[in-house]
Amino acid sequence: LSCSLSPHLSSYDEDQGSRLTRKAKEAPFVPIGMVGFVAIVAYGLYKLKSRGNTKISLHLIHMHVAAQGFVVGTMTFGMGYSMYREFWAKPKP
């Protein structure tokens, strides 16, 4: 029995870096959301020292809501952009 396999199996041969690059090109708003989330959390942790009279739990809740809001907003904008490209900006045949 002769089994001819493709010399290049894309899902198995690509390393993590090229896979991340390919996924970022397919959905560019995912890395933007991830970077924004990390930036907001880092800023919130930095500002933790100078929170004043605010309780730590309230500060962490505000930080969580801001980071989550950024990610949801980015996802919403990305879906809207994707829908625009697919339905309205597609050239008519």
PDB file of N, CA, C and O in Angstrom:
ATOM      1  N   LEU A   1       0.835  -1.180   0.000  1.00  0.00           N
ATOM      2  CA  LEU A   1       0.000   0.000   0.000  1.00  0.00           C
ATOM      3  C   LEU A   1       0.876   1.238   0.000  1.00  0.00           C
ATOM      4  O   LEU A   1       1.756   1.386   0.849  1.00  0.00           O
ATOM      5  N   SER A   2       0.648   2.079  -0.901  1.00  0.00           N
ATOM      6  CA  SER A   2       1.425   3.309  -0.999  1.00  0.00           C
ATOM      7  C   SER A   2       0.581   4.467  -0.497  1.00  0.00           C
ATOM      8  O   SER A   2      -0.514   4.713  -1.005  1.00  0.00           O
ATOM      9  N   CYS A   3       1.076   5.153   0.468  1.00  0.00           N
ATOM     10  CA  CYS A   3       0.358   6.286   1.047  1.00  0.00           C
ATOM     11  C   CYS A   3       1.122   7.559   0.725  1.00  0.00           C
ATOM     12  O   CYS A   3       2.234   7.756   1.215  1.00  0.00           O
ATOM     13  N   SER A   4       0.541   8.421  -0.091  1.00  0.00           N
ATOM     14  CA  SER A   4       1.246   9.649  -0.452  1.00  0.00           C
ATOM     15  C   SER A   4       0.802  10.765   0.490  1.00  0.00           C
ATOM     16  O   SER A   4      -0.350  11.199   0.462  1.00  0.00           O
ATOM     17  N   LEU A   5       1.710  11.207   1.299  1.00  0.00           N
ATOM     18  CA  LEU A   5       1.438  12.306   2.208  1.00  0.00           C
ATOM     19  C   LEU A   5       2.049  13.579   1.660  1.00  0.00           C
ATOM     20  O   LEU A   5       3.092  13.556   1.007  1.00  0.00           O
ATOM     21  N   SER A   6       1.406  14.651   1.926  1.00  0.00           N
ATOM     22  CA  SER A   6       1.949  15.935   1.517  1.00  0.00           C
ATOM     23  C   SER A   6       3.260  16.182   2.248  1.00  0.00           C
ATOM     24  O   SER A   6       3.357  15.919   3.447  1.00  0.00           O
ATOM     25  N   PRO A   7       4.268  16.683   1.543  1.00  0.00           N
ATOM     26  CA  PRO A   7       5.548  16.922   2.224  1.00  0.00           C
ATOM     27  C   PRO A   7       5.468  18.031   3.256  1.00  0.00           C
ATOM     28  O   PRO A   7       6.365  18.163   4.090  1.00  0.00           O
ATOM     29  N   HIS A   8       4.414  18.829   3.216  1.00  0.00           N
ATOM     30  CA  HIS A   8       4.284  19.934   4.163  1.00  0.00           C
ATOM     31  C   HIS A   8       2.919  19.858   4.838  1.00  0.00           C
ATOM     32  O   HIS A   8       1.892  20.109   4.207  1.00  0.00           O
ATOM     33  N   LEU A   9       2.914  19.518   6.099  1.00  0.00           N
ATOM     34  CA  LEU A   9       1.674  19.511   6.876  1.00  0.00           C
ATOM     35  C   LEU A   9       1.649  20.784   7.701  1.00  0.00           C
ATOM     36  O   LEU A   9       2.332  20.872   8.721  1.00  0.00           O
ATOM     37  N   SER A  10       0.869  21.775   7.273  1.00  0.00           N
ATOM     38  CA  SER A  10       0.957  23.117   7.847  1.00  0.00           C
ATOM     39  C   SER A  10       0.628  23.159   9.333  1.00  0.00           C
ATOM     40  O   SER A  10       1.258  23.915  10.073  1.00  0.00           O
ATOM     41  N   SER A  11      -0.328  22.379   9.786  1.00  0.00           N
ATOM     42  CA  SER A  11      -0.707  22.471  11.193  1.00  0.00           C
ATOM     43  C   SER A  11       0.306  21.813  12.107  1.00  0.00           C
ATOM     44  O   SER A  11       0.337  22.105  13.302  1.00  0.00           O
ATOM     45  N   TYR A  12       1.138  20.929  11.570  1.00  0.00           N
ATOM     46  CA  TYR A  12       2.110  20.242  12.409  1.00  0.00           C
ATOM     47  C   TYR A  12       3.521  20.812  12.262  1.00  0.00           C
ATOM     48  O   TYR A  12       4.318  20.738  13.197  1.00  0.00           O
ATOM     49  N   ASP A  13       3.829  21.371  11.110  1.00  0.00           N
ATOM     50  CA  ASP A  13       5.188  21.825  10.845  1.00  0.00           C
ATOM     51  C   ASP A  13       5.486  23.234  11.342  1.00  0.00           C
ATOM     52  O   ASP A  13       6.653  23.565  11.555  1.00  0.00           O
ATOM     53  N   GLU A  14       4.475  24.070  11.533  1.00  0.00           N
ATOM     54  CA  GLU A  14       4.777  25.448  11.891  1.00  0.00           C
ATOM     55  C   GLU A  14       5.081  25.572  13.383  1.00  0.00           C
ATOM     56  O   GLU A  14       4.454  24.922  14.220  1.00  0.00           O
ATOM     57  N   ASP A  15       6.042  26.408  13.685  1.00  0.00           N
ATOM     58  CA  ASP A  15       6.413  26.603  15.080  1.00  0.00           C
ATOM     59  C   ASP A  15       5.491  27.648  15.709  1.00  0.00           C
ATOM     60  O   ASP A  15       4.638  28.218  15.029  1.00  0.00           O
ATOM     61  N   GLN A  16       5.662  27.893  16.990  1.00  0.00           N
ATOM     62  CA  GLN A  16       4.760  28.791  17.721  1.00  0.00           C
ATOM     63  C   GLN A  16       4.824  30.219  17.194  1.00  0.00           C
ATOM     64  O   GLN A  16       3.796  30.889  17.103  1.00  0.00           O
ATOM     65  N   GLY A  17       6.010  30.689  16.847  1.00  0.00           N
ATOM     66  CA  GLY A  17       6.159  32.059  16.360  1.00  0.00           C
ATOM     67  C   GLY A  17       5.422  32.293  15.057  1.00  0.00           C
ATOM     68  O   GLY A  17       4.722  33.295  14.910  1.00  0.00           O
ATOM     69  N   SER A  18       5.573  31.377  14.107  1.00  0.00           N
ATOM     70  CA  SER A  18       4.883  31.558  12.828  1.00  0.00           C
ATOM     71  C   SER A  18       3.382  31.340  12.973  1.00  0.00           C
ATOM     72  O   SER A  18       2.591  31.954  12.257  1.00  0.00           O
ATOM     73  N   ARG A  19       2.993  30.474  13.887  1.00  0.00           N
ATOM     74  CA  ARG A  19       1.562  30.261  14.122  1.00  0.00           C
ATOM     75  C   ARG A  19       0.936  31.521  14.721  1.00  0.00           C
ATOM     76  O   ARG A  19      -0.155  31.924  14.318  1.00  0.00           O
ATOM     77  N   LEU A  20       1.626  32.144  15.686  1.00  0.00           N
ATOM     78  CA  LEU A  20       1.121  33.375  16.289  1.00  0.00           C
ATOM     79  C   LEU A  20       1.045  34.488  15.254  1.00  0.00           C
ATOM     80  O   LEU A  20       0.088  35.262  15.245  1.00  0.00           O
ATOM     81  N   THR A  21       2.044  34.575  14.382  1.00  0.00           N
ATOM     82  CA  THR A  21       2.039  35.585  13.328  1.00  0.00           C
ATOM     83  C   THR A  21       0.883  35.365  12.364  1.00  0.00           C
ATOM     84  O   THR A  21       0.219  36.320  11.960  1.00  0.00           O
ATOM     85  N   ARG A  22       0.639  34.116  11.995  1.00  0.00           N
ATOM     86  CA  ARG A  22      -0.465  33.816  11.074  1.00  0.00           C
ATOM     87  C   ARG A  22      -1.805  34.161  11.713  1.00  0.00           C
ATOM     88  O   ARG A  22      -2.671  34.754  11.070  1.00  0.00           O
ATOM     89  N   LYS A  23      -1.973  33.787  12.982  1.00  0.00           N
ATOM     90  CA  LYS A  23      -3.228  34.084  13.682  1.00  0.00           C
ATOM     91  C   LYS A  23      -3.425  35.588  13.843  1.00  0.00           C
ATOM     92  O   LYS A  23      -4.551  36.074  13.748  1.00  0.00           O
ATOM     93  N   ALA A  24      -2.340  36.333  14.085  1.00  0.00           N
ATOM     94  CA  ALA A  24      -2.438  37.781  14.234  1.00  0.00           C
ATOM     95  C   ALA A  24      -2.839  38.445  12.926  1.00  0.00           C
ATOM     96  O   ALA A  24      -3.542  39.456  12.936  1.00  0.00           O
ATOM     97  N   LYS A  25      -2.399  37.884  11.794  1.00  0.00           N
ATOM     98  CA  LYS A  25      -2.797  38.426  10.497  1.00  0.00           C
ATOM     99  C   LYS A  25      -4.262  38.130  10.205  1.00  0.00           C
ATOM    100  O   LYS A  25      -4.953  38.939   9.585  1.00  0.00           O
ATOM    101  N   GLU A  26      -4.736  36.965  10.653  1.00  0.00           N
ATOM    102  CA  GLU A  26      -6.135  36.597  10.419  1.00  0.00           C
ATOM    103  C   GLU A  26      -7.078  37.437  11.279  1.00  0.00           C
ATOM    104  O   GLU A  26      -8.140  37.849  10.813  1.00  0.00           O
ATOM    105  N   ALA A  27      -6.698  37.691  12.522  1.00  0.00           N
ATOM    106  CA  ALA A  27      -7.530  38.460  13.454  1.00  0.00           C
ATOM    107  C   ALA A  27      -6.651  39.467  14.183  1.00  0.00           C
ATOM    108  O   ALA A  27      -6.191  39.186  15.290  1.00  0.00           O
ATOM    109  N   PRO A  28      -6.405  40.642  13.588  1.00  0.00           N
ATOM    110  CA  PRO A  28      -5.449  41.585  14.170  1.00  0.00           C
ATOM    111  C   PRO A  28      -5.906  42.214  15.485  1.00  0.00           C
ATOM    112  O   PRO A  28      -5.084  42.787  16.200  1.00  0.00           O
ATOM    113  N   PHE A  29      -7.174  42.124  15.818  1.00  0.00           N
ATOM    114  CA  PHE A  29      -7.650  42.758  17.037  1.00  0.00           C
ATOM    115  C   PHE A  29      -7.413  41.902  18.272  1.00  0.00           C
ATOM    116  O   PHE A  29      -7.493  42.414  19.389  1.00  0.00           O
ATOM    117  N   VAL A  30      -7.127  40.634  18.110  1.00  0.00           N
ATOM    118  CA  VAL A  30      -6.834  39.764  19.252  1.00  0.00           C
ATOM    119  C   VAL A  30      -5.534  40.181  19.939  1.00  0.00           C
ATOM    120  O   VAL A  30      -5.536  40.368  21.156  1.00  0.00           O
ATOM    121  N   PRO A  31      -4.417  40.337  19.206  1.00  0.00           N
ATOM    122  CA  PRO A  31      -3.203  40.795  19.885  1.00  0.00           C
ATOM    123  C   PRO A  31      -3.345  42.200  20.470  1.00  0.00           C
ATOM    124  O   PRO A  31      -2.765  42.498  21.515  1.00  0.00           O
ATOM    125  N   ILE A  32      -4.115  43.068  19.799  1.00  0.00           N
ATOM    126  CA  ILE A  32      -4.338  44.413  20.327  1.00  0.00           C
ATOM    127  C   ILE A  32      -5.068  44.335  21.666  1.00  0.00           C
ATOM    128  O   ILE A  32      -4.717  45.043  22.609  1.00  0.00           O
ATOM    129  N   GLY A  33      -6.078  43.478  21.749  1.00  0.00           N
ATOM    130  CA  GLY A  33      -6.800  43.288  23.010  1.00  0.00           C
ATOM    131  C   GLY A  33      -5.910  42.717  24.099  1.00  0.00           C
ATOM    132  O   GLY A  33      -5.997  43.129  25.256  1.00  0.00           O
ATOM    133  N   MET A  34      -5.057  41.774  23.737  1.00  0.00           N
ATOM    134  CA  MET A  34      -4.164  41.173  24.727  1.00  0.00           C
ATOM    135  C   MET A  34      -3.151  42.188  25.253  1.00  0.00           C
ATOM    136  O   MET A  34      -2.907  42.258  26.458  1.00  0.00           O
ATOM    137  N   VAL A  35      -2.565  42.969  24.354  1.00  0.00           N
ATOM    138  CA  VAL A  35      -1.588  43.976  24.762  1.00  0.00           C
ATOM    139  C   VAL A  35      -2.258  45.050  25.617  1.00  0.00           C
ATOM    140  O   VAL A  35      -1.694  45.491  26.619  1.00  0.00           O
ATOM    141  N   GLY A  36      -3.450  45.468  25.225  1.00  0.00           N
ATOM    142  CA  GLY A  36      -4.177  46.463  26.014  1.00  0.00           C
ATOM    143  C   GLY A  36      -4.518  45.957  27.404  1.00  0.00           C
ATOM    144  O   GLY A  36      -4.399  46.694  28.383  1.00  0.00           O
ATOM    145  N   PHE A  37      -4.938  44.717  27.494  1.00  0.00           N
ATOM    146  CA  PHE A  37      -5.260  44.111  28.785  1.00  0.00           C
ATOM    147  C   PHE A  37      -4.028  44.110  29.689  1.00  0.00           C
ATOM    148  O   PHE A  37      -4.105  44.513  30.849  1.00  0.00           O
ATOM    149  N   VAL A  38      -2.901  43.659  29.160  1.00  0.00           N
ATOM    150  CA  VAL A  38      -1.667  43.609  29.946  1.00  0.00           C
ATOM    151  C   VAL A  38      -1.233  45.019  30.353  1.00  0.00           C
ATOM    152  O   VAL A  38      -0.777  45.221  31.479  1.00  0.00           O
ATOM    153  N   ALA A  39      -1.369  45.996  29.451  1.00  0.00           N
ATOM    154  CA  ALA A  39      -0.976  47.368  29.757  1.00  0.00           C
ATOM    155  C   ALA A  39      -1.844  47.958  30.866  1.00  0.00           C
ATOM    156  O   ALA A  39      -1.328  48.625  31.763  1.00  0.00           O
ATOM    157  N   ILE A  40      -3.144  47.723  30.816  1.00  0.00           N
ATOM    158  CA  ILE A  40      -4.040  48.255  31.848  1.00  0.00           C
ATOM    159  C   ILE A  40      -3.761  47.599  33.192  1.00  0.00           C
ATOM    160  O   ILE A  40      -3.747  48.280  34.218  1.00  0.00           O
ATOM    161  N   VAL A  41      -3.541  46.303  33.206  1.00  0.00           N
ATOM    162  CA  VAL A  41      -3.230  45.611  34.463  1.00  0.00           C
ATOM    163  C   VAL A  41      -1.889  46.096  35.016  1.00  0.00           C
ATOM    164  O   VAL A  41      -1.764  46.306  36.222  1.00  0.00           O
ATOM    165  N   ALA A  42      -0.893  46.275  34.158  1.00  0.00           N
ATOM    166  CA  ALA A  42       0.416  46.757  34.618  1.00  0.00           C
ATOM    167  C   ALA A  42       0.296  48.171  35.185  1.00  0.00           C
ATOM    168  O   ALA A  42       0.886  48.475  36.222  1.00  0.00           O
ATOM    169  N   TYR A  43      -0.459  49.029  34.515  1.00  0.00           N
ATOM    170  CA  TYR A  43      -0.667  50.396  35.005  1.00  0.00           C
ATOM    171  C   TYR A  43      -1.415  50.384  36.337  1.00  0.00           C
ATOM    172  O   TYR A  43      -1.077  51.136  37.251  1.00  0.00           O
ATOM    173  N   GLY A  44      -2.427  49.533  36.442  1.00  0.00           N
ATOM    174  CA  GLY A  44      -3.181  49.433  37.695  1.00  0.00           C
ATOM    175  C   GLY A  44      -2.328  48.941  38.849  1.00  0.00           C
ATOM    176  O   GLY A  44      -2.455  49.431  39.971  1.00  0.00           O
ATOM    177  N   LEU A  45      -1.467  47.983  38.582  1.00  0.00           N
ATOM    178  CA  LEU A  45      -0.570  47.489  39.629  1.00  0.00           C
ATOM    179  C   LEU A  45       0.457  48.551  40.006  1.00  0.00           C
ATOM    180  O   LEU A  45       0.847  48.654  41.170  1.00  0.00           O
ATOM    181  N   TYR A  46       0.896  49.340  39.027  1.00  0.00           N
ATOM    182  CA  TYR A  46       1.828  50.425  39.305  1.00  0.00           C
ATOM    183  C   TYR A  46       1.163  51.486  40.179  1.00  0.00           C
ATOM    184  O   TYR A  46       1.779  52.004  41.110  1.00  0.00           O
ATOM    185  N   LYS A  47      -0.089  51.805  39.879  1.00  0.00           N
ATOM    186  CA  LYS A  47      -0.820  52.820  40.637  1.00  0.00           C
ATOM    187  C   LYS A  47      -1.327  52.304  41.983  1.00  0.00           C
ATOM    188  O   LYS A  47      -1.909  53.063  42.759  1.00  0.00           O
ATOM    189  N   LEU A  48      -1.115  51.045  42.255  1.00  0.00           N
ATOM    190  CA  LEU A  48      -1.583  50.454  43.509  1.00  0.00           C
ATOM    191  C   LEU A  48      -0.953  51.146  44.714  1.00  0.00           C
ATOM    192  O   LEU A  48      -1.589  51.275  45.760  1.00  0.00           O
ATOM    193  N   LYS A  49       0.285  51.587  44.571  1.00  0.00           N
ATOM    194  CA  LYS A  49       0.969  52.257  45.685  1.00  0.00           C
ATOM    195  C   LYS A  49       0.348  53.608  46.009  1.00  0.00           C
ATOM    196  O   LYS A  49       0.304  54.005  47.173  1.00  0.00           O
ATOM    197  N   SER A  50      -0.131  54.317  44.992  1.00  0.00           N
ATOM    198  CA  SER A  50      -0.648  55.673  45.204  1.00  0.00           C
ATOM    199  C   SER A  50      -2.166  55.733  45.080  1.00  0.00           C
ATOM    200  O   SER A  50      -2.704  56.652  44.462  1.00  0.00           O
ATOM    201  N   ARG A  51      -2.854  54.765  45.661  1.00  0.00           N
ATOM    202  CA  ARG A  51      -4.311  54.719  45.531  1.00  0.00           C
ATOM    203  C   ARG A  51      -5.012  55.600  46.551  1.00  0.00           C
ATOM    204  O   ARG A  51      -6.227  55.781  46.461  1.00  0.00           O
ATOM    205  N   GLY A  52      -4.290  56.155  47.517  1.00  0.00           N
ATOM    206  CA  GLY A  52      -4.896  57.039  48.514  1.00  0.00           C
ATOM    207  C   GLY A  52      -5.691  56.256  49.540  1.00  0.00           C
ATOM    208  O   GLY A  52      -5.228  55.239  50.054  1.00  0.00           O
ATOM    209  N   ASN A  53      -6.891  56.735  49.834  1.00  0.00           N
ATOM    210  CA  ASN A  53      -7.751  56.101  50.837  1.00  0.00           C
ATOM    211  C   ASN A  53      -8.581  54.950  50.274  1.00  0.00           C
ATOM    212  O   ASN A  53      -9.306  54.289  51.018  1.00  0.00           O
ATOM    213  N   THR A  54      -8.485  54.709  48.991  1.00  0.00           N
ATOM    214  CA  THR A  54      -9.287  53.667  48.353  1.00  0.00           C
ATOM    215  C   THR A  54      -8.852  52.288  48.848  1.00  0.00           C
ATOM    216  O   THR A  54      -7.662  51.984  48.925  1.00  0.00           O
ATOM    217  N   LYS A  55      -9.844  51.463  49.180  1.00  0.00           N
ATOM    218  CA  LYS A  55      -9.525  50.096  49.602  1.00  0.00           C
ATOM    219  C   LYS A  55      -8.895  49.336  48.442  1.00  0.00           C
ATOM    220  O   LYS A  55      -9.182  49.612  47.277  1.00  0.00           O
ATOM    221  N   ILE A  56      -8.045  48.387  48.767  1.00  0.00           N
ATOM    222  CA  ILE A  56      -7.353  47.617  47.731  1.00  0.00           C
ATOM    223  C   ILE A  56      -8.347  46.808  46.894  1.00  0.00           C
ATOM    224  O   ILE A  56      -8.163  46.670  45.684  1.00  0.00           O
ATOM    225  N   SER A  57      -9.388  46.276  47.519  1.00  0.00           N
ATOM    226  CA  SER A  57     -10.358  45.477  46.761  1.00  0.00           C
ATOM    227  C   SER A  57     -11.096  46.340  45.742  1.00  0.00           C
ATOM    228  O   SER A  57     -11.361  45.887  44.628  1.00  0.00           O
ATOM    229  N   LEU A  58     -11.430  47.571  46.109  1.00  0.00           N
ATOM    230  CA  LEU A  58     -12.117  48.467  45.184  1.00  0.00           C
ATOM    231  C   LEU A  58     -11.187  48.860  44.027  1.00  0.00           C
ATOM    232  O   LEU A  58     -11.618  48.951  42.878  1.00  0.00           O
ATOM    233  N   HIS A  59      -9.917  49.088  44.345  1.00  0.00           N
ATOM    234  CA  HIS A  59      -8.948  49.415  43.300  1.00  0.00           C
ATOM    235  C   HIS A  59      -8.803  48.248  42.319  1.00  0.00           C
ATOM    236  O   HIS A  59      -8.758  48.460  41.107  1.00  0.00           O
ATOM    237  N   LEU A  60      -8.731  47.026  42.835  1.00  0.00           N
ATOM    238  CA  LEU A  60      -8.599  45.857  41.965  1.00  0.00           C
ATOM    239  C   LEU A  60      -9.847  45.642  41.114  1.00  0.00           C
ATOM    240  O   LEU A  60      -9.748  45.217  39.963  1.00  0.00           O
ATOM    241  N   ILE A  61     -11.017  45.930  41.672  1.00  0.00           N
ATOM    242  CA  ILE A  61     -12.259  45.806  40.898  1.00  0.00           C
ATOM    243  C   ILE A  61     -12.260  46.819  39.755  1.00  0.00           C
ATOM    244  O   ILE A  61     -12.623  46.478  38.630  1.00  0.00           O
ATOM    245  N   HIS A  62     -11.857  48.062  40.033  1.00  0.00           N
ATOM    246  CA  HIS A  62     -11.799  49.074  38.981  1.00  0.00           C
ATOM    247  C   HIS A  62     -10.811  48.679  37.888  1.00  0.00           C
ATOM    248  O   HIS A  62     -11.080  48.854  36.699  1.00  0.00           O
ATOM    249  N   MET A  63      -9.673  48.148  38.301  1.00  0.00           N
ATOM    250  CA  MET A  63      -8.672  47.703  37.336  1.00  0.00           C
ATOM    251  C   MET A  63      -9.224  46.560  36.483  1.00  0.00           C
ATOM    252  O   MET A  63      -9.022  46.537  35.269  1.00  0.00           O
ATOM    253  N   HIS A  64      -9.911  45.625  37.109  1.00  0.00           N
ATOM    254  CA  HIS A  64     -10.491  44.488  36.393  1.00  0.00           C
ATOM    255  C   HIS A  64     -11.532  44.955  35.389  1.00  0.00           C
ATOM    256  O   HIS A  64     -11.543  44.491  34.249  1.00  0.00           O
ATOM    257  N   VAL A  65     -12.400  45.864  35.795  1.00  0.00           N
ATOM    258  CA  VAL A  65     -13.452  46.362  34.902  1.00  0.00           C
ATOM    259  C   VAL A  65     -12.841  47.117  33.726  1.00  0.00           C
ATOM    260  O   VAL A  65     -13.303  46.971  32.595  1.00  0.00           O
ATOM    261  N   ALA A  66     -11.814  47.919  33.976  1.00  0.00           N
ATOM    262  CA  ALA A  66     -11.167  48.667  32.885  1.00  0.00           C
ATOM    263  C   ALA A  66     -10.516  47.711  31.889  1.00  0.00           C
ATOM    264  O   ALA A  66     -10.675  47.874  30.679  1.00  0.00           O
ATOM    265  N   ALA A  67      -9.793  46.726  32.384  1.00  0.00           N
ATOM    266  CA  ALA A  67      -9.117  45.782  31.493  1.00  0.00           C
ATOM    267  C   ALA A  67     -10.126  44.954  30.709  1.00  0.00           C
ATOM    268  O   ALA A  67      -9.968  44.742  29.507  1.00  0.00           O
ATOM    269  N   GLN A  68     -11.151  44.494  31.392  1.00  0.00           N
ATOM    270  CA  GLN A  68     -12.168  43.685  30.712  1.00  0.00           C
ATOM    271  C   GLN A  68     -12.941  44.531  29.702  1.00  0.00           C
ATOM    272  O   GLN A  68     -13.261  44.053  28.614  1.00  0.00           O
ATOM    273  N   GLY A  69     -13.239  45.768  30.047  1.00  0.00           N
ATOM    274  CA  GLY A  69     -13.931  46.662  29.120  1.00  0.00           C
ATOM    275  C   GLY A  69     -13.119  46.924  27.868  1.00  0.00           C
ATOM    276  O   GLY A  69     -13.670  46.996  26.769  1.00  0.00           O
ATOM    277  N   PHE A  70     -11.803  47.069  28.030  1.00  0.00           N
ATOM    278  CA  PHE A  70     -10.945  47.277  26.866  1.00  0.00           C
ATOM    279  C   PHE A  70     -10.973  46.068  25.949  1.00  0.00           C
ATOM    280  O   PHE A  70     -11.065  46.212  24.730  1.00  0.00           O
ATOM    281  N   VAL A  71     -10.896  44.883  26.525  1.00  0.00           N
ATOM    282  CA  VAL A  71     -10.887  43.660  25.714  1.00  0.00           C
ATOM    283  C   VAL A  71     -12.229  43.487  25.002  1.00  0.00           C
ATOM    284  O   VAL A  71     -12.258  43.166  23.814  1.00  0.00           O
ATOM    285  N   VAL A  72     -13.327  43.694  25.708  1.00  0.00           N
ATOM    286  CA  VAL A  72     -14.655  43.549  25.084  1.00  0.00           C
ATOM    287  C   VAL A  72     -14.842  44.604  23.997  1.00  0.00           C
ATOM    288  O   VAL A  72     -15.392  44.303  22.938  1.00  0.00           O
ATOM    289  N   GLY A  73     -14.396  45.826  24.243  1.00  0.00           N
ATOM    290  CA  GLY A  73     -14.491  46.872  23.232  1.00  0.00           C
ATOM    291  C   GLY A  73     -13.674  46.547  22.000  1.00  0.00           C
ATOM    292  O   GLY A  73     -14.123  46.774  20.877  1.00  0.00           O
ATOM    293  N   THR A  74     -12.482  46.019  22.198  1.00  0.00           N
ATOM    294  CA  THR A  74     -11.631  45.640  21.077  1.00  0.00           C
ATOM    295  C   THR A  74     -12.260  44.497  20.287  1.00  0.00           C
ATOM    296  O   THR A  74     -12.238  44.506  19.056  1.00  0.00           O
ATOM    297  N   MET A  75     -12.821  43.514  20.989  1.00  0.00           N
ATOM    298  CA  MET A  75     -13.477  42.405  20.304  1.00  0.00           C
ATOM    299  C   MET A  75     -14.686  42.893  19.511  1.00  0.00           C
ATOM    300  O   MET A  75     -14.914  42.441  18.389  1.00  0.00           O
ATOM    301  N   THR A  76     -15.461  43.810  20.084  1.00  0.00           N
ATOM    302  CA  THR A  76     -16.628  44.343  19.401  1.00  0.00           C
ATOM    303  C   THR A  76     -16.213  45.114  18.149  1.00  0.00           C
ATOM    304  O   THR A  76     -16.797  44.940  17.079  1.00  0.00           O
ATOM    305  N   PHE A  77     -15.203  45.966  18.296  1.00  0.00           N
ATOM    306  CA  PHE A  77     -14.705  46.717  17.146  1.00  0.00           C
ATOM    307  C   PHE A  77     -14.164  45.773  16.073  1.00  0.00           C
ATOM    308  O   PHE A  77     -14.390  45.995  14.883  1.00  0.00           O
ATOM    309  N   GLY A  78     -13.457  44.728  16.481  1.00  0.00           N
ATOM    310  CA  GLY A  78     -12.923  43.753  15.539  1.00  0.00           C
ATOM    311  C   GLY A  78     -14.012  43.002  14.798  1.00  0.00           C
ATOM    312  O   GLY A  78     -13.902  42.776  13.593  1.00  0.00           O
ATOM    313  N   MET A  79     -15.060  42.615  15.505  1.00  0.00           N
ATOM    314  CA  MET A  79     -16.171  41.925  14.843  1.00  0.00           C
ATOM    315  C   MET A  79     -16.883  42.849  13.871  1.00  0.00           C
ATOM    316  O   MET A  79     -17.263  42.431  12.778  1.00  0.00           O
ATOM    317  N   GLY A  80     -17.067  44.110  14.265  1.00  0.00           N
ATOM    318  CA  GLY A  80     -17.691  45.081  13.361  1.00  0.00           C
ATOM    319  C   GLY A  80     -16.863  45.291  12.109  1.00  0.00           C
ATOM    320  O   GLY A  80     -17.400  45.354  11.003  1.00  0.00           O
ATOM    321  N   TYR A  81     -15.553  45.398  12.284  1.00  0.00           N
ATOM    322  CA  TYR A  81     -14.647  45.560  11.146  1.00  0.00           C
ATOM    323  C   TYR A  81     -14.683  44.331  10.242  1.00  0.00           C
ATOM    324  O   TYR A  81     -14.684  44.452   9.017  1.00  0.00           O
ATOM    325  N   SER A  82     -14.712  43.155  10.850  1.00  0.00           N
ATOM    326  CA  SER A  82     -14.769  41.913  10.076  1.00  0.00           C
ATOM    327  C   SER A  82     -16.079  41.823   9.291  1.00  0.00           C
ATOM    328  O   SER A  82     -16.082  41.424   8.126  1.00  0.00           O
ATOM    329  N   MET A  83     -17.178  42.191   9.924  1.00  0.00           N
ATOM    330  CA  MET A  83     -18.468  42.174   9.230  1.00  0.00           C
ATOM    331  C   MET A  83     -18.486  43.191   8.095  1.00  0.00           C
ATOM    332  O   MET A  83     -19.019  42.917   7.020  1.00  0.00           O
ATOM    333  N   TYR A  84     -17.905  44.362   8.333  1.00  0.00           N
ATOM    334  CA  TYR A  84     -17.837  45.375   7.284  1.00  0.00           C
ATOM    335  C   TYR A  84     -17.068  44.854   6.074  1.00  0.00           C
ATOM    336  O   TYR A  84     -17.517  44.990   4.936  1.00  0.00           O
ATOM    337  N   ARG A  85     -15.891  44.248   6.334  1.00  0.00           N
ATOM    338  CA  ARG A  85     -15.081  43.719   5.234  1.00  0.00           C
ATOM    339  C   ARG A  85     -15.805  42.620   4.479  1.00  0.00           C
ATOM    340  O   ARG A  85     -15.696  42.531   3.256  1.00  0.00           O
ATOM    341  N   GLU A  86     -16.542  41.781   5.194  1.00  0.00           N
ATOM    342  CA  GLU A  86     -17.180  40.634   4.551  1.00  0.00           C
ATOM    343  C   GLU A  86     -18.441  41.000   3.783  1.00  0.00           C
ATOM    344  O   GLU A  86     -18.689  40.458   2.706  1.00  0.00           O
ATOM    345  N   PHE A  87     -19.243  41.919   4.327  1.00  0.00           N
ATOM    346  CA  PHE A  87     -20.553  42.177   3.732  1.00  0.00           C
ATOM    347  C   PHE A  87     -20.629  43.458   2.907  1.00  0.00           C
ATOM    348  O   PHE A  87     -21.317  43.478   1.886  1.00  0.00           O
ATOM    349  N   TRP A  88     -19.947  44.524   3.313  1.00  0.00           N
ATOM    350  CA  TRP A  88     -20.109  45.795   2.611  1.00  0.00           C
ATOM    351  C   TRP A  88     -18.934  46.162   1.745  1.00  0.00           C
ATOM    352  O   TRP A  88     -19.124  46.754   0.682  1.00  0.00           O
ATOM    353  N   ALA A  89     -17.733  45.838   2.151  1.00  0.00           N
ATOM    354  CA  ALA A  89     -16.559  46.257   1.401  1.00  0.00           C
ATOM    355  C   ALA A  89     -16.152  45.221   0.359  1.00  0.00           C
ATOM    356  O   ALA A  89     -15.217  45.453  -0.407  1.00  0.00           O
ATOM    357  N   LYS A  90     -16.835  44.091   0.319  1.00  0.00           N
ATOM    358  CA  LYS A  90     -16.504  43.054  -0.659  1.00  0.00           C
ATOM    359  C   LYS A  90     -16.863  43.565  -2.065  1.00  0.00           C
ATOM    360  O   LYS A  90     -17.976  44.042  -2.286  1.00  0.00           O
ATOM    361  N   PRO A  91     -15.941  43.465  -2.993  1.00  0.00           N
ATOM    362  CA  PRO A  91     -16.243  43.936  -4.360  1.00  0.00           C
ATOM    363  C   PRO A  91     -17.344  43.079  -4.998  1.00  0.00           C
ATOM    364  O   PRO A  91     -17.383  41.857  -4.852  1.00  0.00           O
ATOM    365  N   LYS A  92     -18.199  43.750  -5.684  1.00  0.00           N
ATOM    366  CA  LYS A  92     -19.312  43.068  -6.362  1.00  0.00           C
ATOM    367  C   LYS A  92     -18.794  42.360  -7.611  1.00  0.00           C
ATOM    368  O   LYS A  92     -18.010  42.938  -8.364  1.00  0.00           O
ATOM    369  N   PRO A  93     -19.221  41.117  -7.842  1.00  0.00           N
ATOM    370  CA  PRO A  93     -18.768  40.390  -9.042  1.00  0.00           C
ATOM    371  C   PRO A  93     -19.410  40.878 -10.309  1.00  0.00           C
ATOM    372  O   PRO A  93     -19.122  40.358 -11.387  1.00  0.00           O
TER     373      PRO A  93
END
